[in-house]
């Protein structure tokens, strides 16, 4: 077992804790690197999702965790199934002490959760029980939250329902996007692991059950969610733009086309007008009327064109102040007789 003493130059020493890492996207990479740098830890394997088609040619591309693990000389497994018993059997045979899970992307079945001696711990990008689920960073920004963080929990069979072991808080600024907040929380996750893993391995962390109140859910993003409904308040639209950056991005109906609208420089201003009315073009900035207030933004992208200042894009398309944007084009008449 991993906790028998080994002979060293200075006498008996404690064997390294045998740890398996579960993770897939770039968000998990800092934690994997941090785990590899911790003394007294041996990463006996890295588990990530299979390679996926990517790019215009749909060539198979390895996930970032796989690339990082191979660069560190770590063995990688990419199972297509978790419920056939093979992963649980491997964890048991490898005498794994602990599994560290962050953004793996699949629910671990009970036999996998029970296989490591100390079970499985998850690093989740929210202050649980708020924003359980797949997209906690995006949903927090979309909801206008000003506070978030990272929770370390002992995993159970539920979706992000296990007792909490530790947490770190982080503020959300008004210019934060999902991209920038993801980068910060990825680093915070790694720092939390470095700080708390020794105590966890020593049995010094006491799990605390999550409260039953304050539970919210963070379902995966859908591409259509980036479409701006200008009947909504400007503040809500600004937060939506921030949440949908980098994917799926803000989208705005402009005549028969759907343009991209970017969160950088977006702001809420005092303005009145029918929702969707282009109220002003000032240099590269423009202001659209919304259901409450005005939405100012600085960059747009027309289909087939490059990203540019909003003023240049609108002038190039000959869209003048007073035009109505964000309206779904009327369906063409069938020409039939009623």
PyMOL commands that set and color helices and strands:
alter all, ss='L'
color gray80, all
select helices_A, chain A and resi 26-37+64-71+86-93+110-115+136-142+178-201+223-226+234-243+310-316
alter helices_A, ss='H'
color red, helices_A
select strands_A, chain A and resi 5-8+11-14+17-23+41-47+52-54+59-61+76-77+98-102+120-124+132-133+147-154+164-171+217-218+250-254+257-261+267-269+278-282+285-289+294-297+299-301+308-309
alter strands_A, ss='S'
color yellow, strands_A
deselect
rebuild
show_as cartoon
